[in-house]
Amino acid sequence: MSTSALQKAKGFKKSKTGTYVSMGTTAFGALSVAKQVKKARAEHDTLKLVDAVVSAAAIVTGLAILYRELKRLGDDDVLLG
């Protein structure tokens, strides 16, 4: 792997594509939180429900941060340069 390719690989996380991948994996976590909520409600377990709500809030916050990062990247995409 050349130095240029290695630099691009290191910069992937700070690229638009890398940010989209991060958003996708973060959103994928919402599936497990939805299952958590469903199970907690079925069991009438308030503590598990609170845990699921906190996890959902963390996912929403994470997505908001990634969205903000995506807006900041704008045209300065590392992989395109």
N, C-alpha and C positions, 0 to 999 in steps of 0.2 A: 504494500500500500504506500503510495507516495505521500510526501509531507502535506501537499495540498489536499489530498483526499482525506488524510487523517484530521486535518484542521476542520474540514467540512463535517466529518463525522462527529467531532467534538462539539461543533456548533449546532448540531441537529436539534438539540433541546431548546435552543434559543431561536429556532426558525419557525416560520408559520406552520410548516408541516409537523414539526415536533410539538408545537403547541396544540395543534388539532389532535394529534395522537394522545397527548396528555388529557385533553378535554374528553376524548372518547373513553379512555380508561377510567377517568374520574366518574363520568356519567354511568359507566358500566357498574360501578359500585352501588348505584341507586337501585339496581335490581336486588342485590342482597339486602339492602335497607328495606325495600318494599316487602320482601319475604319476612324480615324481622318484625315489621309492623303487623303484618297479617297474623303471624304466629302469636305475637304478644296480645293482640286483640282477642284471638280465639281462646287464649289461656287466661284472659283477664288479668294479665300481669303488668301492673302499672310501671314497675321499675324497668322492665324490658322495653316497654313502650317509650318511656322517657329516654332510654339509651338509643333507641331507634330514631327518635326525633332529633337528638343531639347529633347523631351520625348524619342524618339528612341535612341538618344545618351546616355541618362541616363540608358536605359535598356541594351544597349551594354556594358556600363561601369560596371553596376551591375553584369552582367553575367561574365565579365572578372574577377571581384573581387571574385566572387563565385568560378570560375574555379581555380583561384590561391589558394584559401582556400582549395579546394578539393585536389589539388596537394600537399599542405603542410600537409594535414592530413595523406596521405600515409597509412601506416600500423598502425598508432596510433589511430584507430577508437575507440571512447569512448564506443559505444554500444557492441563492440566485446570483450572489456577487462573486 
